[in-house]
Every structure is written in C-alpha cells, then in structure tokens.
Amino acid sequence: METNSEILAKKLTYTKAYRSTRLEVAYWVINHPETLPELLNYCLKKKDEISYRAAWVLEFVCLERLDLLIPHLEQFFNILPKIERDQAIRPFSKMCMIFATHYYKKKDALVIKTLNNTYKNTILEGCFDWLITNQKVAAEAYAMETLYLLGTEIDWIHSELIIIIEQHINTKTAAYKARGRITIEKIKKYRLKNLKA
C-alpha cells in the first residue's frame, strides 16, 4: 500500500496545467493536510517540473483553505525568497496577494494574528523583486495589488510602488500598463481619502 508521501509525489508528477487537475490534487492535499510540509518542500526543487506543479497546487490550497497553511507559515516564508522559476513565481505572487487580502481587506482574525512583521517584510521584498526583475505580467499584477495593500499600513511603499510602475510603464505590455494605471489610481484615491479623514 502506498504512503501519502508516495501518492503526493505521483499526483504532482502527473499534474497538468488544467485547472481541474490542479484543483483535484489540491483537494487531495486538503483532505491529507499532513502532506503540506512535503508539498512546500517540492516547491524548492528548482530543476524539476514538480516544483512549479507543487506551487500550482499550493495556490489552490490557499484559495480553498488558507487556514491549513497557517501552521506552516515559517516554512512558506523561508521558501518564498528562493522561488526562481517563472511557473512558480506566479502562484507564489498570487498567494502573497491572498495573504494581504485576508489581512487588510477581509480582516481575517487568524491571518492578522499570525502574519507578523517579518513575514510582511518577506512579502514586500518578494513583490518589489518581482516588479524590478523581468517577470510575467500576472506575477507583476499580483505584486502590485499586494504592495498596494501593504502600503495601507506601511506608508513608504506607495511612493516606491508609483516610482517603479512609472519607470516601467512605457516598456511593458498593455496588461502591465492597465494594471499599473489602476494601481496608481487606487493609491491616489487612498491618499485623498486619508487626507480628508
């Protein structure tokens, strides 16, 4: 009989980019949460396709059951700065946005209790890195939204974010330009609202 470790490895090996396949494996992990540390470790296997497949699955676990990742935040945030593959950066940037959304917008008590300043700094460093290096637009868009949310608490972030967006907006894709304009507009509205308060 196969162990859950062996089942997870096999499932990741055969995971495809299809949403349904990723979701199926994510639900299996949700039903076997003891495999989460192993799933996180697979994200670090840089030269192996399993690394970004693990990141895809982890993203869906975060979307469906963020609470399951909370006991593993230290491992998650130790891994975050080491992610290098394009295919893994996008899901990790989205997971950063999920954490920021739960913290700042949804006011999720569990996330507020556990997402400490060290973890927030890891998120902001990762997001700024993704914006100043050549990444896919989806990762950059998630990074912009995450930094916008962090900037509602840490005031210098918005100024830096605007500078970076304006430096790159003329050389990037139409999607980057659109997301950049939306982000700058949100920052301006946020600043205006706080001036009136």
C-alpha positions in Angstrom: 0.0 0.0 0.0 1.3 3.5 -1.0 2.0 6.1 1.7 0.5 9.6 1.4 4.0 10.8 0.6 4.2 8.5 -2.4 0.7 9.4 -3.5 1.5 13.1 -3.4 4.7 12.6 -5.4 2.8 10.6 -8.0 -0.1 13.1 -8.2 2.4 16.0 -8.7 4.2 14.1 -11.4 1.0 13.8 -13.4 -0.4 17.2 -12.6 -1.1 19.3 -15.7 -1.8 23.0 -16.1 -5.5 22.3 -16.4 -7.4 24.0 -13.6 -9.5 20.8 -12.9 -6.3 18.7 -12.5 -4.7 21.2 -10.1 -7.9 21.5 -8.1 -8.2 17.8 -7.8 -4.7 17.5 -6.3 -5.4 20.5 -4.1 -8.5 18.8 -2.7 -6.5 15.6 -2.1 -3.9 17.7 -0.1 -6.8 19.5 1.8 -8.0 16.0 2.8 -4.5 15.0 3.8 -3.1 18.2 5.4 -0.2 16.3 6.9 1.3 16.4 3.3 1.5 20.2 3.3 5.2 20.4 4.5 6.1 18.0 1.8 4.2 19.9 -0.8 6.1 23.1 0.3 9.4 21.3 0.0 8.5 20.2 -3.5 8.2 23.9 -4.4 12.0 24.2 -3.9 13.1 21.6 -6.4 14.3 24.1 -8.9 15.5 21.8 -11.7 12.4 19.6 -11.5 9.0 20.3 -13.1 7.5 19.1 -9.9 8.5 22.4 -8.3 6.1 24.6 -10.2 3.4 21.9 -10.2 3.6 21.9 -6.4 3.3 25.7 -6.4 0.2 25.4 -8.6 -1.4 23.0 -6.2 -0.4 25.1 -3.2 -2.1 28.1 -4.7 -5.4 26.2 -4.9 -5.0 25.0 -1.3 -4.5 28.7 -0.3 -7.6 29.7 -2.2 -9.7 26.9 -0.8 -8.4 26.6 2.8 -5.9 29.3 3.7 -6.2 28.2 7.3 -4.4 24.9 6.6 -1.2 26.9 5.6 -1.1 28.9 8.8 0.8 26.3 10.8 3.4 26.2 8.0 3.9 29.9 7.6 7.6 29.8 8.7 8.3 27.2 6.0 6.3 29.1 3.4 8.2 32.4 4.1 11.5 30.6 4.1 10.8 29.2 0.7 9.3 32.4 -0.8 12.6 34.3 -1.5 14.1 31.1 -3.1 11.5 30.7 -5.8 13.0 31.3 -9.2 11.1 29.5 -11.9 8.5 31.7 -13.8 5.9 29.0 -13.5 6.3 29.0 -9.7 6.6 32.8 -9.2 3.1 33.5 -10.5 1.4 31.2 -7.9 3.6 32.5 -5.1 2.8 36.1 -6.0 -0.8 35.3 -6.0 -0.5 33.6 -2.6 1.1 36.8 -1.3 -1.9 38.7 -2.6 -4.2 36.2 -0.9 -2.5 36.7 2.4 -2.6 40.5 2.0 -6.2 40.5 1.1 -7.1 38.3 4.1 -5.1 40.6 6.3 -6.1 44.1 5.1 -9.5 43.7 3.3 -11.2 40.7 4.9 -9.7 41.3 8.3 -9.3 37.6 8.8 -8.5 37.2 12.6 -6.3 34.1 12.1 -4.2 35.8 9.4 -4.0 39.0 11.4 -2.8 37.0 14.4 -0.1 35.1 12.5 1.1 37.3 9.7 3.9 39.1 11.6 6.2 42.0 10.5 8.9 39.5 9.5 6.5 37.7 7.1 5.2 41.0 5.8 8.8 42.1 5.0 9.4 38.9 3.2 6.3 39.5 1.1 7.2 43.1 0.3 10.8 42.2 -0.6 9.5 39.4 -2.9 6.9 41.7 -4.5 9.4 44.5 -5.2 11.9 42.0 -6.6 9.2 40.7 -9.0 8.4 44.2 -10.1 12.0 45.2 -10.8 13.1 42.0 -12.5 11.7 40.7 -15.7 8.6 38.7 -14.7 5.4 37.6 -16.4 2.6 40.2 -16.1 0.4 38.1 -13.9 3.1 37.9 -11.2 3.7 41.7 -11.5 -0.1 42.4 -11.3 -0.4 40.3 -8.1 2.7 42.0 -6.7 1.2 45.5 -7.4 -2.0 44.6 -5.6 -0.1 43.1 -2.7 2.1 46.1 -2.3 -0.9 48.5 -2.6 -2.5 46.6 0.4 0.7 46.6 2.4 1.1 50.3 1.7 -2.1 51.0 3.6 -0.1 50.1 6.7 3.5 50.9 5.7 3.3 54.4 4.1 6.6 54.5 2.1 5.5 51.5 0.0 3.0 53.5 -2.1 5.6 56.1 -3.1 8.1 53.4 -4.1 5.4 51.5 -6.0 4.4 54.5 -8.0 8.1 55.2 -8.9 8.6 51.6 -10.1 5.4 51.5 -12.1 6.2 54.8 -13.8 9.7 53.7 -14.6 8.5 50.6 -16.4 5.0 51.5 -17.8 6.2 52.6 -21.2 8.3 49.5 -21.9 5.9 46.8 -20.6 2.9 45.1 -22.1 -0.6 46.6 -22.4 -1.7 44.4 -19.5 1.1 45.8 -17.3 0.2 49.4 -18.3 -3.5 48.8 -17.5 -2.7 47.3 -14.1 -0.2 50.0 -13.4 -2.6 52.8 -14.1 -5.3 51.1 -11.9 -2.8 50.7 -9.0 -1.6 54.3 -9.3 -5.3 55.5 -9.3 -6.1 53.3 -6.2 -3.1 54.9 -4.4 -4.3 58.4 -5.3 -7.8 57.7 -4.1 -6.4 56.1 -0.9 -4.2 59.2 -0.2 -7.1 61.6 -0.9 -9.4 59.7 1.4 -6.9 59.8 4.2 -6.3 63.5 3.7 -10.0 64.1 4.3 -10.1 61.9 7.4 
